[in-house]
Amino acid sequence: MFVTRLFSSIVLVVLALTTVLAGGYVLAAALLFLALIAFHELMKACKLESGEKVNMPEIIGFVGIIAYYLLMVFVKDSHYLFLALITILVAFMFLYVFAFPKYRAEQIMCAFFCVAYAPIMLSFIYLVRELPYGIYSVWMIFISSWICDTCAYLVGILFGKHKLVPVLSPKKSIEGALGGIAGSALVGAAYAFFIVEHVISEQKITWIFVLISAVGAVISQVGDLAASAIKRNHEIKDYGKLIPGHGGVMDRFDSVIFTAPMIYFLALLLIHG
């Protein structure tokens, strides 16, 4: 199991490096692929994947997600992204009204949540990459999530004594959470000092990246726990089986999903503000 998980992690890192460095259509296509799978995993977890040949909530979700990503890549105007999101909601409400009483209100609300939660939030990886200096700031998403996760795990094993959320995740500790934040901040500082300072010399970029890493690490741990809470509510172990040793897209990218929008807005505020 450990070997499988390690090998999958290496493959994921290589794919992340390749697609993020490439940017543009390559990154957008990869994120769209992940977004569609994450949406399907969430719909299945929420018991909204019916056995019917035509599952209208899922079809609306898939079409809406694809339309959102096409607008993001080819129109490049945030106003149209908001329009796309509202249009998806309106489409779900049309279905709710004209198919009444086939679908309950909570099913429609949950279907929209499945669109907004992972697919839309994942798109912020592309949006960060498209910012000025985005090829540098986009890595803060992964430093704040994957580095945080690794550091929290190691510190938790060595020093963890006080439970963070014992009912939801008995193995996570306060010491581990703090270690994850500190580890992300240190790696973010080293990355900024040795690489980014040479590019963005007009700002105190190291301290900015430390702040972004630390805040992102806090958000990433909430994202991890939120995904776990959904699994607990619906009594499932993993969201899927796409990634050997890790589970589904939601299992591996749960913290990245939360971190990406935060990094985008922090980058706009602190680097490009």
N, C-alpha and C positions, 0 to 999 in steps of 0.2 A: 504493500500500500504506500509506504513512504517513497519507494523508488518511483512508483507510478506518479505520485503527486509531485515529486521533484522534477521528473522528466516533463510533465505537463507545464510546470511553472517555467522551466527553461524555454519551452516552445512558446509559451505566452509572452515572455519577455522579448524573445526574438521577433515575434509577430508585431508586438507593440512598437518596438524600435523601427521595424521596417515600414509599417503603415504610417506612424506618426512622422517619421523623417520624410516620407514621400509626400504626405499631406494631400491636399486637393481631392481629386476624384477617388484616389486609392483609399484615403482615410475615410472619406464620406461613405464609400461603398462598404467598407469593413464595419463602420458604425451602424449603418442601416441593417446589415446582416445581423449584428448583435441585438439591435433594437427590436427587430421582428421576432427573434427567438425569445428575448426577454419578455416581450408582450405575450407570446404564446405560453411561456412558463407561468407568468402571473395569472393569466386567464384560467389555466389548468389548476393552479393552486387555489384559486378562488371559486372553483367548481363552475366556471362559466364556459368551459369547453364542452358543449353538449354533444350528444351522439348523432345529432341531425346532420343531414347532408349539407344543408345550407345554414351555417351559424352566423346570423346577421350581425350580432355584436362584434364577433371576431373579424368578419369581413370589413365592417366599417372601420375597425381599429387598424387593420392591415393597410387598407387604402389610405386612411388618414395619415398614418406614419410615413408611407411612401411619398405622399403629396408634400408633407412637411419637409422631408429631407430634400426633395427636388427643389422646393422653393428656397431652402437654406443654401443650396449649392449654386443654383442658377440665377436666382433673383437677388440674393445678398442684401435683403432689406428686412430688418427686424420687425417692422410693422406687419409684413406679410406672414411672419412666423406666428405672431399673436393672432392674426386673422385665421390662419390654418388651425390653430388650437381651438379657437372659438367655434369654427366651422365643424370640427370633429364633435364638439359638445352638442351643437345644434343637430347634427346628424343623429347622434344617439337619442336626443329628445324626440326627433321625428319618429324614430323607430319605436320609442316608448309610447308615444301618443297613438300612432296608427296601427300598432300591433296590440294595443291594450285589450285585455289584461294579460297578455302572454308573458311579459317581462315585469318584474317588480322594480320599484324605484331603486332599491339597494343594488340590484343587478346592474342597472344602467349606470349608477354612480360608480360602482366598482369597476365596470368596463372602462369608463373614462379615466379613472385612477390608474388603471393598468397601462393606458397610453401615456399619461402625463408622468408617471413615476419613473419608469426606466427609459423608454424610448426617447422622450423629449429631453430628459436630463442628461442622457448619454450624448446628445447632440452638442452639448457645450464643450466637449473635447475638441470637436471640429471648430467651434466658434473661438475657442482659446487659441488654437493653432493658426487661425486666420488673422489674429491681432498682429499689430506691429511687434516684432520681437517674439511672436507667438511660438516660433520653433524652440525658443528657450523657456518661456514661461509655461508651456504645455506640460513639461516634465514635472512641474510642481503638483499636478494632479496625481501622478503615480508616486511621487515621493511622499505626499500627504496621505496616501491610502496604503499602498503596498509596503513601503518602508515602515510606516506607522504600525501596520499589522504585524510585521516581522519583529520589530523592536518591542512591541507590547507583549507578544508571545514569549520572547526570551526573558524580558524583565519579569513578567508574570511567573514564569517557571522558577526563576532564581530568587525573587524577593516577594512574590505575591502572598499577602496574608489577609488583606481586607477585601471582601467581595464587592464588586461594583454594582451588579444587578443580579443578586443570587437566584431570584425566581426565574428570570429570563435566561441567563447564561452563567451557571454556577462556577465555571472555570475562569471567568474574567475577573481581574482584580483592579483595585484603584491604583496600586503600584504599577501594574502593567499598562494601564491607561496613561498614566503620567510618563512612563518610559517610552510609550509610543509617540507622545507629543514631543518629548525631549529629543528622541531619536530623529524624528522628522525635521525638527528645527535644526539640529546639528548637520544632518545631510543636506538640507536646503541651504544652510550657511556655506558649507564646503563647496557645493555646486555653484552657488552664486559667486563666491570669492575667487575660485580658481578658473571659472569658465565665463560667467555672465558679466562680471565686472569689466572685462576687457572689451565688451561689446556696448554695454550701457554705462558708460563712464560718467555721465552727467548727473547720475543719481546715486544715493547711498543704497545701491541695489541689494547688497548683502543683508542689511537689516530689514529691507522690505521683504526679501525672500524668507527670512527667518520668521517674520510675522505671518506671511501667507502660509508657510509650512505648518506653523503651530495651529493657526485657526483651522486650516484644512484638515489637520490630524484630528482635532476635536470633532469636526463635522463627519469625518470618515468613520469614526467609531460609532457615532449615532446611526449612520447609514447601515453599518454592519449589524448593529443591534435591531434596527427597524426591520431589516430583511429576516432576521432570526425570529422576531416577534410574529411576523406574518406566517412563517412556517409553523410556529408553535400553535397559533390560532387555528390553523388548518390541518394540524397534525400530520405534517410531512417531514421527511428527513432532508431531502434535497429537492431543488426546483427542477432539476433535469439530470441528464447523463452525458451531455455533450463533451464535457472536459473530464477525462479520466482522472480520478483521485480528488476532484474538486466538486463535481456535480454539474449544475447548469450555469448559464451566463449570469443569472441572478446570484448564484452562490459565490462566484469568483469576482464579479464586478459590483457587488453590493455597496462597498465603500466608495468606489470610483464614481458611481452614480450620484451620490450625495456631494462628493468633493468637487466634481467638474463645474457645476454652476457657481459654487462659492469662489473657486479660483478665477473664473471668468470675471466676476464682478469685483473681486479684490484687485485683479490685474488692471481692470479699467480705472478703478479708483486710485490705486497707489502707484501704478507705473505709467498709465496713460492719462491720468486725471489732470 
